[in-house]
Amino acid sequence: MKRLLVLVSLALAAFEIAAAQTAAGVANPTAIRYGANPAAGGTFTHDGISLYYEVYGVGDPLLLVHGNGGSIGSLSAQIAYFRERYRVIAMDSRDHGRSGDSPDKLTYEKMADDLAALLDHLNTGPVYVLGWSDGANEALILAFRHPAKVRKVAAMAASLNTSEDAIRPEFIALVKSMVASAPAADEETPAGRRRLKVRTMLIDQPDIPLESLEAITVPTLVMAGDHDIVRDEHTVAIFQHIPNSQLAIFPNATHMIPYDDPVLFNATVDRFFRTPFVSINRIDDTLKSIREMTAAHEAQTH
């Protein structure tokens, strides 16, 4: 159990570790330090909190949203890829990275409203949105709380609640154990208090009714790994409750596929953003393709 607890602690800190390595130039000393690049960075204040963001590239605006405990640097592989064809915008969520701390409880709704304020600050108009983990939760909330600001959504490993219907029970138990066993010294330092505040979110938030997703009218790509910490059934339920949605389950992949296999992940998201969305019918479109395939085969054999 102790070893598993350590492993989960490392998993929850993966976003933060990747960001720190990027900022320090550990992975590639010549690489751009995403998340620590003053040339691309800026700040603005919303709800009394200073929020840090970076902008790269030109083209249609694309908002990237990191996960729990992470920061802009966690999305380095996505920024590097998408900046070649989009105006990429990424922000450290409140209580994360270089953004300021909130004096009260941290919620996904507040963070989604921060994203809306960022889009207003940059005067972007409607944007593409890619969110990962907690960032996927925020992306979905943004889509139904601020629909005019969203063009398309790609949500990787979203979870609407913390029940065992949504999250693997062994992961829930280990997160609770980790938070409960946090050193008392964490309460004595700003970094420790921030870490506890952010991780505690994983225990009691979010609480998003499935029915609220029915208000999302923009095309939405719902994604997860086939070995994700989010239950497959929960991911499918999210897909089924968003009217104009598509589903992608990555094979032999975990919650961390944006980091583990950015080539596959980025290409999948990019294809969704760049391809006009067409709503299909399970039966009618299946039969249409069967007829076309049959006609093509007959033409080749006569």
N, C-alpha and C positions, 0 to 999 in steps of 0.2 A: 504494500500500500504506500509506503514512504517513497519508494522509487517511482511509482505511478504519479504521486503527488508532484514530485520534482519534474517529471515529464510534462505534466499538464501546465505547471508553472512556466516551463520553457515555451510551451505552445502558445499560452496566452501572451507571453512577452515577445513572440516572434515578430509582430509588427514593429514593436519598439526597437528590437535588436537590428532588424533590417534598416530601419531609419537611422539608427546611430552609426551603423557601419557605413552607410552612404554618406552621412554628414562628415564622417571622419576620413573618407576616402579609402577605407580599408579594402573593399572589394576591388576597386580599380582607382589607383592614385590619380589617373588622368581624367576620370569621369567627372561629369557635372555633379555637384553636391546638391542634389534635389532635397529640398527641405532646409537647406542652409546656404542658399544662393541669393545674396542681397541684390544682385543685378536683376533678378526676376521677381524679387519679393516686394511685398507691400503690407500695410496694416490698415485696418479701419475699426471703428468701434460700433458694436451693436449690443443693445441691452446692457450697456455699461461695461462691456468686456472687450479688450483689445484682441482682435483676431488676425492671425498671420496667414498670408496666402502667397502663392507664386503662380505666374502665368508664363506659358511657353507656346511658341508656334503661332501660325496664322490659319485662318479658315473658320469653319463652323465651330461655335463654342462647345466644348466638352468639359463637363464638371466631373472630377474624380473625387470619390469620398472614401477615406481610409476606415479601418476597423478599430475595434476596442484596443486601447493602449498604444495605438500606432500614431503615425504622423504622415506628412507629405512624403518623406523618404521611403515609407513602406511601399509606395506606388511607383518607385523608380523605373521598374521595367515597363510599366504602363505609360508613364510620362514620356520616356525615351521613344517608345513606339508611336504613340498617338500624336505627338507634337509635330510629326512629319506631315500630317494632313489635317489637323484640327488646331484650334486655339485652346490649348489645354489649361484648365484652371483647377488648382488644388489648394485646399485650405486645411490647416491644423484645426481640428475641432476644439471647442472650449475645453479646458482642462487637459489638453493634449499638446505635445510639441511646443512650439513657440507662442501659442496663443495663451491668453490669460485664463485665470481660474475664476469660476463662478462662485459666488458666496453661498448659494443654496444648492438644493438637490439637482443633480445632473439628469436630464431626460433626453430621450430621442427627439421629442417634439421640439424642445428648445434648440437642439443642434440642427434640426431640419429648418427651423426658422432662421437660424444663423446663415445657413446656405442660401436661403431666399434673399436675405439682406445682402449677402456677398454679390449675388447676381444683380441686385439693384445698384449696388455700389459701382460695379463694373459696367452697368448698362448693357448687359449682354443680349437681351431678348431671350426667347426660348432656347434652351440648351439640351444637348444630349447629356445623359447622366449615367455614370458607371459607379456603382457602389459595391463594396466588398464587406461581407459580414455585417458588423454594426452599420457600416456605410451603406449596405444594401437596405437595411431597415430605414435609415434616414432617406434614402432615395425614394422608397415607396411612400413614406410619409410626405415628402416634398411633393410627390406627384398628386396626392389627393388633397393636401392642404394648400398648395400653390400651383394648381394645374396649368395656369397660363404661362408659367416659367419653364415648363418641361416639354421637350420635343419627342424624345424617346428615352426609355429607361432600360438599363442592363443591371440586374440585381443578382449578385453572386452570393449564395448561401445566406439568404435572409431568414430570420426567425421571428414570428409574430408574438411569441410568448416563451416563457421559460419552463413550461410543463414538459413532462416526459412524452407527451404526444408530439412535441416539436423537437426536443433535444434528446440525444442519447442519455439514458439515466446515469451511466457510469461517469459521463462528463459532468453532469449536474452535481453529482455527489463529490467529485474531486474538486470542482470549483468552490463549493461550499466549505470543504475541508481546508482548502488553501486560504480562503479569506478568513476563516475562523482561527487559523494558526499563524496569521501574520504577526510578525514581531511587534511588541508594544512600542518599540522605537519608531515604527512607521508613523505613529500618531504625532511624533515629536518633530518631524521634518516636513517641509513643503512637498518634497518629492514623494515621501512616504504617504502622506495624506492624499495626494493626487492619485497615487497608484491604487490605494484602497478604494477611493471614491469611484474610480473608473471600473475597477474589477467588480465592485459590489453591484454595479448595474447588471452584470450577467446573472445575478440571482433573482432580482425582482422586476426586471424590465426586459423587453417591452411588454405591452399588453394591448395589442392591436387586433380588433375584431376582424375575422376573415371578411365579413360583409363590407367593411370599409374599403377593401380593395376593389370592389365593384364600381367605385366612383372613378377609378383610374381608367381613362379612355385612350391615353397615348399608347402606342405600341411598346410592349414590355417583353424583354427577354429574361426569363427566370432560369437561374443556373445553380448547380451544385455539383460536388464530386460524388461518385458512387460509393465512396468511403468517407462521406462527410460526417461532421458531428451533428448536423441537422438531419433529422429523419427524412428518408426519401418520401414518405407519405405526406409530410408537412410541405416539402417543396412542391409536390404535385398539387396539393390543395391550394397553395398560393397561385400556381399557374392556372388552375381551374376557376379561380375567383376573379381573375383579371380578364376583362372581355377580349382585348386585342393582344393576346400573349402568345409567346412561343416558349418551349421548354428545351433546355440542354443539360443533360447529365453527362459529365466528363468521365470516361472510363478509367479505372484504376487510378483514381485521383482522390485527394483529401480536400479539406477545407482550404488548404494552402496552395491550390493549383495556380492562382495568379503569380505566386512566387516560384513554385516548383516547375511549372511549364508555361512560362509567359508566351512562348511562340504559339502554342495551340490556343491558349486562353485569349490572347489579344486578337488573333485572327478571327476567332469565333465572334467576339464582340464587334469587331470592325465590320465584318460581313453583315451583321444584323443592322448596324447603324447605316451602312452604305446601300443596303438593298431596300427598295420600296416595300413597305409592309402590305401584304395581301392576305386577307382573311380567307381561310379555306374551310370546306365542309368535309367531314370525315368520309361520308359515303359518296357524295356526288363527285368529289375530286378524285377519290380512289377509282371509281368507275370510269371517269374520264380518262385517267392515265391507262387503265386496263384496255379501253377501246383504242387509244392511240398506239399502245404497245402492240396490240393484236393486229391493227391495220399495218403498222410498220413491218411486222413479221411476215404478214401475208404478201406484202409488196415485194419483199426480198425473196420469197420462195415461189413466186409465179413469174 
